[in-house]
Amino acid sequence: MAAEELVAFLVRGLVDSPDDVVVSTLEEGEASLVIEVSVSADDAELVRGDEGETLRHIKAIVNAAAGKRKAIVELVEGASASGEE
């Protein structure tokens, strides 16, 4: 499973509006991988969790799956799959 698919699977399982989740790879190199996750404003707090704990755990899982590469997961709130806010 690719890192982008893993992030999508994890985040869609947490949110109330899984159809609004958009995951994209912004930068992919030999040493690093930057993944952006866009969720609705209402779901951002669910993904972030208490004091950012849930998002930290998602990052840890993705880093473990990325192997030798460093994975950076960025959360963008207020966006939706249709581009409406």
Secondary structure by P-SEA (a helix, b strand, c coil): ccaaaaaaaaaaacccccccbbbbbccccccbbbbbbbbccccccccccccaaaaaaaaaaaaaaaccbbbbbbbbccccccccc
